[in-house]
Amino acid sequence: MNAPDTPPVLDIRGLRLRLPRTARPVLDGVDLTVAAGETVALVGESGSGKTLTSRSVLRLLPRGATAEGRIEVAGADVLTMTSQQLRALRTGTAAMIFQDPRAAINPLRRIGDFLTESLRLNSKMPAAEADRRAGEMLEAVGLTPAILRRHPHQVSGGMLQRVMIAAALMGEPALLLADEATTALDVTSQAEVVALLADLRARFGTGLLFVTHDLGLAAAISDRVCVMYAGRIVESGPADALFARPRHPYSTALLAATPRLDAPHGRLAAIEGQPPGLHEELTGCPFAPRCAFATDRCAEHEPGERPVPGTSAHSVACHHSDRLEGSADHD
């Protein structure tokens, strides 16, 4: 990880994203940073805004969406970039690893064409040099250059996700965005990809924003964790501290619902109720209707993010975080 006074490779401040015909922002004041060589996990239920946050970094916004705030990648504000600047961002400075590799690669073209196209068209790199670079990146992710001549259907899902990671590394990015990058894989392939991402981060000094709903994977790979609910970051802190003692009721509930080998027999814990829809305005804490600690204050006043007592890196947006006595031991 870089020194504390070094600017982060990703710095999101006050990000609000609105979609047409919705009553509230889908992202509501998101603050998030990723340092060089650091992995930050963004976790939460489906619909919490994780994917939109990661896609906003590349300004891949839904049709009709409006964004406010700042998204700085390597010091440049993405929301004010020209088309040419955006193209340079997406082909060099930052890259995304998508959830389903088979949906992201043209099945009719060879893997080599997929890997080298951006360098040949945008960077004007000669074909031979682009092929050499592609071979190097395939070796970096544990594959051989022979894969270049194959089509996507000729390799396994785990291998194809490694190809996606190699493609993301082709432009030597300062920032990698992994959007549920292991969801479509079996457990063994998931473990391999997580280990690979950790190794590549260490070797290349790349910042990594790891979007997932799997808290086990987040614990395995991340330096810091941001917990998202209804488009807001409700808790953030070092992974060890947050998983050992979460301070937001939602974080606690997510950890309680995570399957564990040493858990007692019986039904898994579940979070009662549903996340709020975009058609309803929010007053107070968005988690209040599902929270066992909620009071009238929670329903009426939105909690601001504040540091957990005794720490400087762990913060929580909850009126009653000091009432959470439980802890979780996740090795």
Secondary structure, 3 states (H helix, E strand, C coil): CCCCCCCCCEEEEEEEEECCCCCCCCEEEEEEEECCCCEEEEECCCCCCHHHHHHHHCCCCCCCCEEEEEEEECCEEHHHCCHHHHHHHHHHHEEEECCCHHHHCCCCCCHHHHHHHHHHHHCCCCHHHHHHHHHHHHHHCCCCHHHHHCCHHHCCHHHHHHHHHHHHHCCCCCEEEEECCCCCCCHHHHHHHHHHHHHHHHHHCCEEEEEECCHHHHHHHCCEEEEEECCEEEEEEEHHHHHHCCCCHHHHHHHHCCCCCCCCCCCCCCCCCCCCCCCCCCCCCCCHHHCCCCCHHHHHCCCCCEECCCCCCCEECCCCHHHCCCCCCCC
